């Protein structure tokens, strides 16, 4: 298998608006010890990529400055210490960066066999959201069958994934959304209730329906902190994974103590490779059967060529999409 010396990839020399994204030629990375080189066929676009483009979310030390936190493709080379038999394997990969490219080098433990049920676009948009939901809702918060999960932004890639995974697990799902279209889509995926945050206070809406979430997956941060804590059931667990609504807020510890509840904030990208590898292994064991059975399918809203990456970011920023946006290099 011939590997070229150069590849096309997307970087941001000067942070800014979508036009700051530059598609250019870069050296194909060499897989280091314990790494594999993947020829990329699809790469998911995530809100974290937009933040990086804007200059608010730099890659971890040592990571590539090429954007992209997930990819699907084929292993074309391996570094020292990796079984050469893996060359030719179709895979999906969880990345610290590098997905917006024709090739990416990634630790072997963060690369797993691609579910056979998925086409290129769906495979490219699978891993970042599935790993985020699994590590936070299931591994950290310990969602149990019969419990209620509240997901903010139900129409997003994270939201559509969380609905399907929680329903497959036997939990009840409530989501907040910004439009009737997104509400109906989420109900079609299995959400038991939807709340339009543009029209209702979600705590009041939950109370009116006698719903008390056992777990809340929140991407808003400071803006929703007080409401989230008030909404929680006794023994509830709030997991904050985003800061779209700010970084600072007051926390009423009295309410938290009364409910015997907990608040956690996590980030997936900066975790050590060993932790990411453990999450990927857990996904393969517990969530891949849902993918193969059809219970879990990435919702792909639109695909873009690599040269159209700026358009993909504009769609992401407009929040008009449902599910995932995917690049096809």
Protein Blocks (a to p, Z undefined) as FASTA:
>chain_A
ZZdfbdcddddfbgcdfklpccdddddddddehiacdddfbdcddfklmmmmnopaccde
hiafbecjbdcdddfbdcehiafklgopacddddfbhjlccbdcddfklpccddfkbcfk
lmmmmmmmmmmmmmmmmmmnopaehiacddehklbmklmmmmmmmmmnopacddddfbfk
lmmmmmmnopabdcdfklpcfklmmmmnopacfbdcdfklmmlmmmmmmmpcghiacddf
bfknojbdcddfklmmmnopacddddfklpcfklmmmmmmmmmmmmmmmmmnopaccddf
bdcdfklmmmmmmmmmnopagcjadddZZ
